[in-house]
Amino acid sequence: MQSASPEGEPAAPAEPTDPGLRPDHQPDQQPRRRLVTLIVTAVLVLVLDVATKAVVVATMTDGQRIPVLGDTVSLYLIRNSGAAFSLATGMTWVLTLVAVAVVVGIARFARRLRSAGWAIALGLVLGGALGNLADRFFRGPGPLEGHVVDFVSVGWWPVFNAADSAICCGGALLVVLALWGIEIDGRLSPRAGESPGTGGAR
């Protein structure tokens, strides 16, 4: 039933409100921006990883070491059948399936992204996983069992590559976000001192 105005004329019905729309009736673009951030970060990591591996493989031989900063930092080309930092050697096909599962999992989580920090962190992990996964599929000895190219040697630390670094940095950022109580949708978790619905997007 329409209410009447002071002049006796029926008032215009109120416009229906859609909580999913902004005041200007434009869809919220934040999820799309966060997804773009994730994709751009992953692509940059993947390009850097593939490019550096291609240069190293083309200019060095397996087992060759080139000092960069004395004996502390050097380029040392090895073929890794294990996980990051040469862990789990000999479980190549299992690690390949794990990497595929990580990629699929990130793709599923991407639709919930509202946090820039989470977008960057997941982009780093995704790009690193794809970089090493490309080696698993396209390098010898064969698909699912390809050996990853590692070439950065720093002191006693196991030899690694750009993809390994991105995965570790992304994982560390995820831990920091969790400690700060920032969830994937940008809200602050209750343990951060706020109710789930009061935190703004971050």
Solvent accessible surface area in square Angstrom, and as a share of the most:
residue,aa,sasa,rsa
1,M,245,1.09
2,Q,109,0.49
3,S,79,0.51
4,A,74,0.57
5,S,34,0.22
6,P,138,0.87
7,E,139,0.62
8,G,56,0.54
9,E,116,0.52
10,P,97,0.61
11,A,38,0.30
12,A,91,0.70
13,P,98,0.62
14,A,98,0.76
15,E,128,0.58
16,P,126,0.79
17,T,128,0.75
18,D,75,0.39
19,P,138,0.87
20,G,48,0.46
21,L,69,0.35
22,R,91,0.33
23,P,135,0.85
24,D,91,0.47
25,H,111,0.50
26,Q,99,0.44
27,P,72,0.45
28,D,70,0.36
29,Q,51,0.22
30,Q,41,0.18
31,P,37,0.23
32,R,160,0.58
33,R,129,0.47
34,R,45,0.16
35,L,69,0.35
36,V,80,0.46
37,T,41,0.24
38,L,5,0.03
39,I,86,0.44
40,V,76,0.43
41,T,21,0.12
42,A,5,0.04
43,V,74,0.43
44,L,116,0.58
45,V,15,0.09
46,L,52,0.26
47,V,88,0.50
48,L,102,0.51
49,D,0,0.00
50,V,73,0.42
51,A,50,0.39
52,T,40,0.23
53,K,2,0.01
54,A,53,0.41
55,V,94,0.54
56,V,11,0.06
57,V,48,0.27
58,A,85,0.66
59,T,98,0.57
60,M,14,0.06
61,T,96,0.56
62,D,91,0.47
63,G,46,0.44
64,Q,68,0.30
65,R,123,0.45
66,I,65,0.33
67,P,89,0.56
68,V,82,0.47
69,L,121,0.60
70,G,51,0.49
71,D,147,0.76
72,T,80,0.47
73,V,35,0.20
74,S,3,0.02
75,L,54,0.27
76,Y,57,0.22
77,L,1,0.00
78,I,41,0.21
79,R,92,0.34
80,N,7,0.04
81,S,18,0.11
82,G,0,0.00
83,A,28,0.21
84,A,27,0.21
85,F,29,0.12
86,S,44,0.28
87,L,115,0.57
88,A,45,0.35
89,T,94,0.55
90,G,61,0.58
91,M,94,0.42
92,T,12,0.07
93,W,137,0.48
94,V,46,0.26
95,L,32,0.16
96,T,0,0.00
97,L,89,0.44
98,V,80,0.46
99,A,20,0.15
100,V,53,0.31
101,A,64,0.49
102,V,54,0.31
103,V,31,0.18
104,V,80,0.46
105,G,24,0.23
106,I,10,0.05
107,A,65,0.50
108,R,162,0.59
109,F,99,0.41
110,A,13,0.10
111,R,182,0.67
112,R,123,0.45
113,L,0,0.00
114,R,74,0.27
115,S,0,0.00
116,A,31,0.24
117,G,18,0.18
118,W,52,0.18
119,A,0,0.00
120,I,73,0.37
121,A,0,0.00
122,L,12,0.06
123,G,0,0.00
124,L,37,0.18
125,V,21,0.12
126,L,22,0.11
127,G,0,0.00
128,G,0,0.00
129,A,7,0.05
130,L,55,0.27
131,G,1,0.01
132,N,18,0.09
133,L,18,0.09
134,A,30,0.23
135,D,6,0.03
136,R,13,0.05
137,F,74,0.31
138,F,172,0.72
139,R,66,0.24
140,G,49,0.47
141,P,100,0.63
142,G,19,0.18
143,P,101,0.64
144,L,67,0.33
145,E,84,0.38
146,G,0,0.00
147,H,58,0.26
148,V,4,0.02
149,V,0,0.00
150,D,0,0.00
151,F,14,0.06
152,V,32,0.19
153,S,10,0.06
154,V,55,0.32
155,G,46,0.44
156,W,216,0.76
157,W,111,0.39
158,P,50,0.31
159,V,17,0.10
160,F,31,0.13
161,N,1,0.00
162,A,22,0.17
163,A,0,0.00
164,D,1,0.01
165,S,40,0.26
166,A,10,0.08
167,I,52,0.26
168,C,59,0.35
169,C,75,0.45
170,G,0,0.00
171,G,29,0.28
172,A,58,0.45
173,L,52,0.26
174,L,41,0.20
175,V,87,0.50
176,V,54,0.31
177,L,8,0.04
178,A,44,0.34
179,L,143,0.71
180,W,165,0.58
181,G,2,0.02
182,I,20,0.10
183,E,55,0.25
184,I,8,0.04
185,D,34,0.18
186,G,0,0.00
187,R,91,0.33
188,L,21,0.11
189,S,2,0.01
190,P,79,0.50
191,R,181,0.66
192,A,44,0.34
193,G,70,0.67
194,E,63,0.28
195,S,59,0.38
196,P,59,0.37
197,G,66,0.64
198,T,89,0.52
199,G,11,0.11
200,G,40,0.39
201,A,51,0.39
202,R,102,0.37
